[in-house]
Amino acid sequence: MINYLKEYIQKKPSRLITYEDYITQALYHPQYGYYMNDKRKIGREGDFITTSNISDIYGRSIAKWYYSKSIEMNLPSAICEIGAGTGRFAKAFIDEWKLLSAEPIQYYIIEESPYHRKLQQEELTFDENIKQIASLKEIAPFEGLIFSNELFDAFPVHVIENYADELLEVMVTVKDDMLIESFEPLTNEEIKSFLARSGLKLDHQQRIEIPLQMESMIKSMAGTLHRGLVLTVDYGYTNEEWMEPARRNGSLRGYYKHKQINNILEHPGDMDITSHVHFDALTKFGNHHGLKFVHKWRQDEFLLDAGILEELQENYDPNPFSAISKRNRAIRSLIIPGGMSSSFHVILQQKEI
């Protein structure tokens, strides 16, 4: 991958590429991209862990939450999950739904990674009700729930920095056979528009990521959803939080063998790359395209509201490796103060409800 990137950059007339282009190549190149190869990515043997990988209790809790909403709002038994990873969440959701309802669930999965699509095929039994699809267009007009967990944080992003009230775009180039950053005057009008519409204003020497692809996805969701809910789980910041001193260097980073790598020009193709979501822009753009913002919870708050404590069984089994003990530990890990869930937020949007 590193040799490919150097050659790719040096073939450009300016010998510069944006960070968005760099991340796209590093994550999604058909041959060398991180998400496109067969390396294990999620779990102890991978590079990072997700909430749905901890226990099936997460997927089962979301299933119970949507079951109650489907009755309350007269919504069909249908869900589309975007970026389904290993398929573990989908399996937990479907298994719980079978216990809740005699009506079969229509479950659609959109997944760009060939490796994860293969894992999903091993985890799930696909039929006329449970399908892998290539895009949202295949199910439009859709009624039900559109769900994603850590989708928006994986989008390639541009990087800009304010220096003496001049906005610069941070680019990637090659010097002395190494990948390095280069600062260029900001000329991308889409980035300027994003800043203006989102209400973001940067301080001197503040750096931030600009997710231009985020609005395209929101627009696609809104265009596909005829009536129903959009539930987005991710980590991110509000505009006010972006302006805190701790955020002045942005949030772009990599995860390599469960270690945080601040310089994402290291290990291209071998590590995950992520940045925090712009929550205010996500909800504002959603409202603009017809997805009405309903509420934002911290993930542990959402799970408590969804009734996860009801799943916490009294445990009198002295065996710490019993199924009940493991289940209770998983529940506690999802709601404990300062635990994993405190870093994530859940955003609910709706259309025609």
VMD Tcl script that draws the C-alpha trace (Angstrom):
set ca {
  {0.00 0.00 0.00}
  {2.74 2.52 0.91}
  {4.47 2.11 -2.47}
  {1.14 2.40 -4.27}
  {0.32 5.63 -2.41}
  {3.68 7.22 -3.17}
  {3.27 6.43 -6.86}
  {-0.37 7.57 -6.78}
  {0.59 10.95 -5.29}
  {3.60 11.53 -7.54}
  {1.43 10.99 -10.62}
  {-0.79 13.93 -9.60}
  {0.09 17.20 -11.41}
  {0.46 18.99 -8.06}
  {1.96 15.96 -6.30}
  {-0.63 16.56 -3.61}
  {-3.78 14.74 -2.55}
  {-6.42 15.64 0.02}
  {-6.76 13.69 3.23}
  {-10.14 12.52 1.93}
  {-8.41 10.98 -1.08}
  {-5.69 9.47 1.11}
  {-8.20 7.89 3.51}
  {-10.31 6.59 0.63}
  {-7.28 4.82 -0.83}
  {-6.07 3.54 2.55}
  {-9.47 2.12 3.52}
  {-11.25 1.27 0.27}
  {-8.68 0.56 -2.45}
  {-9.96 -2.66 -4.09}
  {-6.68 -4.51 -3.56}
  {-4.82 -2.78 -0.73}
  {-7.57 -1.04 1.26}
  {-7.98 -1.88 4.92}
  {-11.70 -2.66 4.71}
  {-11.29 -4.60 1.50}
  {-8.74 -7.22 2.63}
  {-9.31 -10.43 4.59}
  {-7.52 -9.32 7.76}
  {-9.59 -9.60 10.95}
  {-10.56 -6.09 12.02}
  {-13.05 -6.32 14.90}
  {-12.47 -8.06 18.21}
  {-9.52 -9.18 20.29}
  {-7.55 -10.39 17.28}
  {-8.34 -7.27 15.24}
  {-7.60 -3.58 15.62}
  {-10.68 -2.25 17.41}
  {-13.86 -3.31 19.18}
  {-17.47 -2.17 18.74}
  {-20.36 -2.18 21.18}
  {-22.17 -4.90 19.24}
  {-19.10 -7.11 19.49}
  {-19.23 -7.19 23.30}
  {-22.42 -9.21 23.61}
  {-25.62 -10.07 21.80}
  {-27.45 -8.09 24.49}
  {-26.85 -4.90 22.50}
  {-28.60 -6.13 19.36}
  {-31.38 -7.69 21.43}
  {-31.96 -4.41 23.27}
  {-32.28 -2.47 20.02}
  {-34.70 -5.12 18.71}
  {-36.92 -4.69 21.78}
  {-36.75 -0.91 21.42}
  {-37.81 -1.01 17.76}
  {-40.51 -3.61 18.44}
  {-42.16 -1.21 20.89}
  {-41.78 1.70 18.46}
  {-43.22 -0.32 15.57}
  {-46.36 -0.97 17.61}
  {-46.58 2.60 18.89}
  {-46.08 4.17 15.44}
  {-47.64 1.43 13.29}
  {-44.37 0.73 11.48}
  {-43.63 -2.47 9.57}
  {-41.22 -5.18 10.70}
  {-38.39 -3.93 8.53}
  {-34.85 -2.72 9.20}
  {-31.96 -1.71 6.99}
  {-28.53 -1.81 8.67}
  {-25.76 0.15 6.97}
  {-22.25 -1.06 7.75}
  {-23.13 -4.31 9.52}
  {-19.57 -5.50 10.23}
  {-19.39 -9.13 11.25}
  {-23.18 -9.54 11.28}
  {-23.28 -10.18 15.01}
  {-25.66 -7.29 15.69}
  {-28.00 -8.45 12.91}
  {-28.08 -12.00 14.28}
  {-28.87 -10.80 17.81}
  {-31.60 -8.47 16.51}
  {-33.20 -11.19 14.38}
  {-33.02 -13.82 17.15}
  {-34.71 -11.45 19.61}
  {-37.34 -10.42 17.05}
  {-38.35 -14.05 16.61}
  {-39.09 -14.17 20.34}
  {-41.07 -10.94 20.26}
  {-43.19 -11.28 17.17}
  {-44.77 -13.94 14.98}
  {-44.33 -11.59 12.04}
  {-41.00 -12.19 10.27}
  {-38.55 -9.32 10.12}
  {-37.39 -7.91 6.80}
  {-33.68 -7.31 7.38}
  {-31.50 -5.63 4.76}
  {-27.73 -5.22 5.10}
  {-25.54 -2.79 3.18}
  {-21.84 -3.57 3.59}
  {-18.96 -2.32 1.47}
  {-16.29 -4.66 2.83}
  {-16.08 -8.00 0.96}
  {-14.47 -9.53 4.05}
  {-17.34 -8.50 6.29}
  {-19.93 -9.61 3.72}
  {-18.32 -13.04 3.85}
  {-18.44 -13.09 7.67}
  {-22.12 -12.09 7.54}
  {-22.84 -15.02 5.25}
  {-21.28 -17.33 7.84}
  {-23.22 -15.71 10.71}
  {-26.65 -15.38 9.10}
  {-28.99 -17.44 6.98}
  {-30.02 -15.29 4.02}
  {-33.39 -15.79 2.37}
  {-36.24 -13.71 0.93}
  {-36.54 -11.81 4.23}
  {-32.87 -11.39 5.17}
  {-30.76 -9.98 2.36}
  {-27.49 -8.30 1.54}
  {-28.09 -5.39 -0.83}
  {-25.74 -3.07 -2.68}
  {-27.41 0.28 -1.98}
  {-30.38 2.04 -0.44}
  {-31.86 2.50 -3.90}
  {-32.77 -1.20 -3.95}
  {-35.34 -0.81 -1.16}
  {-36.78 2.65 -1.91}
  {-39.42 3.62 -0.94}
  {-38.69 2.07 2.46}
  {-40.79 2.01 5.63}
  {-39.28 0.93 8.92}
  {-35.93 1.53 10.66}
  {-32.60 2.56 9.14}
  {-29.87 1.72 11.63}
  {-26.12 2.29 11.72}
  {-23.45 1.72 14.34}
  {-20.13 3.53 13.80}
  {-20.87 4.33 10.18}
  {-20.25 8.07 9.91}
  {-16.96 7.99 11.85}
  {-15.44 5.82 9.10}
  {-16.15 8.26 6.26}
  {-13.11 9.78 4.54}
  {-12.70 13.43 5.56}
  {-10.90 16.58 4.46}
  {-8.69 18.30 7.02}
  {-8.45 22.06 7.36}
  {-6.64 24.41 9.71}
  {-7.07 28.07 10.57}
  {-3.79 29.95 10.57}
  {-3.90 33.70 11.26}
  {-7.52 33.80 10.06}
  {-6.66 32.09 6.77}
  {-8.22 28.69 6.15}
  {-5.74 26.14 4.85}
  {-6.40 22.62 3.63}
  {-3.98 20.03 4.98}
  {-2.84 17.88 2.05}
  {-0.66 14.78 1.75}
  {2.52 14.70 -0.34}
  {5.79 12.77 -0.64}
  {9.13 14.17 0.51}
  {12.37 12.26 1.02}
  {10.43 9.07 0.20}
  {8.05 9.69 3.12}
  {4.39 10.68 3.33}
  {4.11 14.12 4.93}
  {1.58 16.94 5.27}
  {1.51 20.09 3.16}
  {-0.58 23.20 3.89}
  {-2.36 24.83 0.95}
  {-4.87 27.72 0.71}
  {-8.43 26.41 0.96}
  {-10.10 26.55 -2.45}
  {-12.75 23.82 -2.05}
  {-16.11 25.60 -2.14}
  {-17.94 22.57 -0.71}
  {-15.83 22.79 2.45}
  {-16.53 26.52 2.75}
  {-20.24 25.81 2.34}
  {-20.13 23.06 4.99}
  {-18.52 25.46 7.46}
  {-21.03 28.21 6.72}
  {-24.08 25.94 7.04}
  {-22.83 24.06 10.09}
  {-22.00 27.27 11.98}
  {-18.43 26.19 12.76}
  {-15.76 28.87 13.24}
  {-12.19 27.85 13.97}
  {-9.77 29.50 16.35}
  {-6.18 30.32 15.39}
  {-4.22 27.11 14.63}
  {-7.28 24.96 15.20}
  {-7.54 21.91 12.97}
  {-10.73 20.02 12.17}
  {-12.06 17.31 9.86}
  {-14.75 18.09 7.27}
  {-16.94 15.09 6.33}
  {-18.38 16.12 2.96}
  {-19.67 12.58 2.37}
  {-21.86 12.75 5.47}
  {-24.54 14.91 3.87}
  {-24.67 12.64 0.82}
  {-25.47 9.69 3.06}
  {-28.08 11.66 5.02}
  {-29.69 12.77 1.77}
  {-29.71 9.17 0.53}
  {-31.32 7.95 3.75}
  {-33.96 10.66 3.60}
  {-34.68 9.93 -0.05}
  {-35.03 6.21 0.60}
  {-37.14 6.43 3.76}
  {-40.80 6.98 2.95}
  {-41.91 6.67 6.56}
  {-40.06 5.55 9.63}
  {-37.06 6.07 11.90}
  {-33.32 6.55 11.54}
  {-31.22 5.46 14.52}
  {-27.55 6.45 14.38}
  {-25.01 5.27 16.96}
  {-21.58 6.90 16.86}
  {-19.08 9.05 18.70}
  {-18.74 12.73 17.96}
  {-18.96 16.32 19.16}
  {-21.36 19.23 19.06}
  {-20.09 22.57 17.73}
  {-19.61 23.74 21.30}
  {-17.53 20.66 22.11}
  {-15.42 21.12 18.98}
  {-14.37 24.52 20.32}
  {-12.96 23.14 23.58}
  {-9.14 23.46 23.83}
  {-8.73 19.68 23.88}
  {-10.21 19.49 20.34}
  {-7.94 22.04 18.68}
  {-5.95 19.33 16.89}
  {-9.04 17.62 15.53}
  {-9.98 13.98 16.05}
  {-8.44 12.11 13.11}
  {-6.65 8.98 14.26}
  {-6.00 5.34 13.51}
  {-6.38 2.09 15.41}
  {-3.71 -0.54 14.89}
  {-3.76 -3.69 17.04}
  {-5.89 -1.85 19.64}
  {-3.42 1.01 19.88}
  {-4.38 4.58 19.00}
  {-2.16 6.02 16.27}
  {-2.32 9.81 16.00}
  {-0.41 10.00 12.70}
  {-2.66 8.28 10.17}
  {0.06 8.42 7.53}
  {1.54 5.41 9.34}
  {0.47 1.84 8.48}
  {-1.73 2.74 5.46}
  {-3.90 -0.22 4.52}
  {-3.15 -1.99 7.80}
  {-5.13 0.07 10.29}
  {-8.56 1.56 10.77}
  {-8.89 5.33 10.31}
  {-11.60 7.28 12.06}
  {-12.73 10.76 13.09}
  {-15.47 12.10 15.33}
  {-18.86 12.93 13.86}
  {-20.20 16.49 13.59}
  {-23.43 15.96 15.52}
  {-24.88 19.43 14.98}
  {-24.29 19.22 11.24}
  {-25.77 15.71 11.11}
  {-29.03 16.82 12.73}
  {-29.17 20.11 10.83}
  {-28.60 18.46 7.45}
  {-31.12 15.77 8.40}
  {-33.79 18.38 9.13}
  {-32.99 20.06 5.81}
  {-33.52 16.83 3.86}
  {-36.66 15.73 5.70}
  {-35.33 13.69 8.63}
  {-36.75 15.42 11.68}
  {-34.44 15.36 14.69}
  {-36.15 13.75 17.70}
  {-33.56 13.19 20.42}
  {-29.90 12.56 21.22}
  {-28.87 10.30 24.12}
  {-25.58 9.10 25.46}
  {-25.58 5.40 24.61}
  {-25.82 4.22 28.22}
  {-28.78 6.57 28.76}
  {-30.49 5.20 25.66}
  {-29.98 1.59 26.74}
  {-31.37 2.36 30.19}
  {-34.40 4.03 28.60}
  {-34.76 0.98 26.37}
  {-35.04 -1.24 29.46}
  {-31.68 -3.01 29.49}
  {-31.81 -3.31 33.29}
  {-34.70 -5.70 32.88}
  {-32.19 -8.06 31.29}
  {-29.91 -7.97 34.30}
  {-30.62 -11.29 35.96}
  {-29.99 -12.07 39.60}
  {-26.82 -14.10 39.60}
  {-26.28 -16.68 42.29}
  {-23.98 -18.83 40.18}
  {-20.48 -18.79 41.70}
  {-19.02 -19.71 38.32}
  {-17.76 -16.45 36.73}
  {-17.72 -18.14 33.32}
  {-21.36 -19.20 33.34}
  {-23.69 -17.81 30.69}
  {-25.60 -15.72 33.24}
  {-22.39 -14.24 34.69}
  {-21.09 -13.32 31.25}
  {-24.42 -11.78 30.28}
  {-24.60 -9.67 33.44}
  {-21.02 -8.47 33.01}
  {-21.82 -7.46 29.43}
  {-24.85 -5.48 30.57}
  {-22.86 -3.73 33.28}
  {-20.10 -2.86 30.80}
  {-22.67 -1.15 28.59}
  {-24.14 1.04 31.33}
  {-21.33 1.56 33.85}
  {-20.38 5.27 34.29}
  {-17.21 6.05 32.39}
  {-17.48 2.81 30.42}
  {-17.52 2.27 26.68}
  {-21.07 3.54 26.22}
  {-20.25 6.96 27.67}
  {-18.19 7.70 24.55}
  {-21.06 6.97 22.16}
  {-24.27 8.81 21.40}
  {-27.53 7.68 19.86}
  {-29.40 10.04 17.53}
  {-33.02 9.44 16.59}
  {-34.56 11.03 13.49}
  {-37.94 10.39 11.91}
  {-39.89 10.98 8.74}
  {-43.65 11.16 8.22}
  {-44.39 10.08 11.80}
}
mol new
graphics top color blue
foreach p $ca { graphics top sphere $p radius 0.5 }
foreach p [lrange $ca 0 end-1] q [lrange $ca 1 end] { graphics top cylinder $p $q radius 0.2 }
display resetview
